[in-house]
Amino acid sequence: MAVIALFIVLGFFIETLSLMVITIPIVTPLIAAAGYDKVWFGIVMILFVELAIITPPVGVNLYIVQASRRGEAFADVIIGTLPYLGAMLVMAALLVAFPQIALWLPSAL
């Protein structure tokens, strides 16, 4: 849970690729040593990083969308992201509770 919180907080301020380049070399060996599947962790990590960049009020993508709207209220952008934020939180909870969801397709190959 601490790693998930780390990705969410860092994702507020750092864009996706930079965040992964900075954290993957440090966090992945710790996750593997703890006994978690690396494929599952990769999927969960991407989900939480993407969740962080649309999380109000400091999500990077919110400001990008606001800049393209010109003159509209920022609150409208935040309200527009709430359904997506909720869906991503539900999916994240399901992936943490049932890791088999993320591992089903790779194991079938």
N, C-alpha and C positions, 0 to 999 in steps of 0.2 A: 504494500500500500504506500510505503514511503517513496518508492520509485515512481509509482503512478502520480503521486502528489508532486514530485519533482518535475515530471514532464509537463504537468498542467501548469505549474507556476512558471517554469522557464518558457513554456509556449506562449505565455502572455506577452513576452518581450522579445523573443527570438523567433525568426521564421523557421519553417520546417527543416529545410536541408541543413542549415547551420546548427540547429539544435541536435539533429541526428549525428552530424560529424563530431560535435563536441562530446556527446554523452555515450554513444554506442561503445567506443573502446573501453570506457570505464564501467558501464553498467552491465553489458552482456556477460563478461566473465563472472560477475557476481550472481546474476540470474542463473547461469548454467551451473555454478557451484551449489546454488540453493536447490537444484533439482528440477527447475522448471524447463519446459520445452522451449527451444530457441525460436521455432516457428511460431508458436503461440505468443511468445513475448514480442516478436516482430510485429505481428498483427495488432496486438494490444497497444504496443508503443505507437504505431502509426495512428491508431484510433484516438488515443489520448492527445497526441501532438496536434492532430487536426481539430479535435475538440477544443483545445486551448486557444487556437488562433481565431475561433469564432465566439469565444466566451466574453460576454460583456463584463466590465466596461473597457478593458484594455486589449481585447483581441485585435491582432494586427489586421486581419481581413475586414473587420468592421470599418476601420479607417479608410481602407482601400475602396470599399463600396461607397462610403460617404463622400469621398473625393470625386467619384464619378457622378454623383447625384446633383451636385451644385445647388446649394440653397435650401435643400430639404432638411427636415429635422433629424438629428442623429438618433433620437428616440425611436423613429420609425425603422431605422436599420436594426436596432437592438430588438424591437418587437418582432421584426421579420425573421430573426435568427432563432427565436425561442422554440418553435416547433422542431427545428433541426437539432438544436441543443438537447431537447428532451429525448428525441429519438436516438441520438448518439449516446446519451447517458444510459438509456435502457439497453442498448446493444453492448455497451461496455460492462454493465452489470451482468448481463447474460454471459459474456465471454469470460469474465472473472469467475462466475459461479459454475459455469459449464465449459471448461476448456475444450471439450470434444467438438464443440461447434466450429472452432477455428481449425482443429486438427483433422476433421473428417475428410475433406477433399485431398489434402496432401497424403494422408494415409491410404486413400483409395487409388492413388496413382502408382 
